[in-house]
Amino acid sequence: MRYRPIQSEVFILNRARLAKLLAPNSLAILNANDILPTNADGTLPLRQNSDLFYLSGIDQEETILLLYPDAHEETMREILFLRETNDLLAIWEGHKLTKEEARKRSGIKRVEWLSEFRPLFHRLMCEGDHVYLNSNEHKRAVIEVETRDARFVEQTQRRYPLHEYRRLAHLMHQLRAVKSELEIDLLRQACAITKAGFLRVCRFVEPGVTETEVEAEYAHEFIRSGGSFAYWPIIASGRNACVLHYIQNDQTCRKRELLLLDVASQYANYNADLTRTIPVGGRFNRRQRQVYQAVLRVLRGASEAATPGKLPKQWQKDAEALMEKELLELGLLKPSEIRKQDPDKPALKRYFMHGIGHPLGLDVHDVALTTEPIQAGWVLTVEPGIYLPEEGFAVRLENNIVVQEGGNLDLMADIPIEPDDIEAAMKGRHRGRP
């Protein structure tokens, strides 16, 4: 575990919030993610199931969490099941959590080895009426590999066909969208590591460096600070920045180009999401600065427009209205184009074709009930951009905000974003690569 231990109060609070939403006499069961294979006998590192981590703080494979808030016996209301270690496992894979370590991290008093799961689960299924099972219900998920949760759903419904089954994901989306102060503190830490990486890159970038070398600078700073890439980094120079999810990261950065950096760190599984656009040569030219300031104005306006009670789709429309105004001022759109546009295909989409932002947290595109109004406590990205492939550059800027009554909190307010501040951050950059 590369991050400092998280207070178990985070997970105790999260479980209490879920318990209030469950139907009477209900069980809820969550499984760890699988360790996924690569090729031959290779595997990927574990990326824990976000819902399981949210409720337990356990970052270990094969873990199962069973919740039964109305169980007759108090010792049956929360049970954590762990993979039991042995001497051979310790030699090949290293330390696994002891029961006492798991109690301390999760705040769950009863911890058992996995061998105890089936008999205890059967006993509680005989007592319970409703069963909440988990699945990935993110709207943009493309699910081609059967998960541990999916296998568990199939096995459980086959063995116990007469129970009433319910979707846990809908409740988890509701809960995870609203962040506690303790969660926001973890997001602050992810943002602080991200800031350090960005400032390091500002001191490093100059004509002739490659996008790959820039990625390496971020990796150095993130890893040594206890973080890691929150998502595959986008390091896009020149025209590459007009590809929204450019991840090739292998081209040379040239003097008169802009470099779009959509790169952030995670910390303790909580993710930051930052985008900055910087001049490779250290100074914006007149046109670059003009477009940059237009995007920055949209970011400022859209950050204020994300208010409690507003539907996400209305927030998108508000941001598009701000962007339309800027595109008119830049001469990229004409009033006649606006008058003649198809409402379903607005003219501004030629230059700003994506969403203004998304929920952020344990997943970069975090879960939330996005058909319902934004609430205080949501953490959102705000990421407007203008893409000009015919001019060979793009500008995208992105900060992370906590939605609050009476004014939102910018978690990245101390990361340079004004064009003058970007240029100042680059003045001390290295001359010549190490």
PyMOL commands that set and color helices and strands:
alter all, ss='L'
color gray80, all
select helices_A, chain A and resi 9-21+50-56+74-76+87-93+99-106+114-127+148-159+169-177+181-204+211-224+238-242+286-305+312-329+335-340+347-350+389-391+419-426
alter helices_A, ss='H'
color red, helices_A
select strands_A, chain A and resi 26-31+64-67+78-82+110-113+130-133+164-167+228-229+234-237+258-262+265-267+270-271+275-279+379-382+385-388+393-396+399-402+409-410
alter strands_A, ss='S'
color yellow, strands_A
deselect
rebuild
show_as cartoon
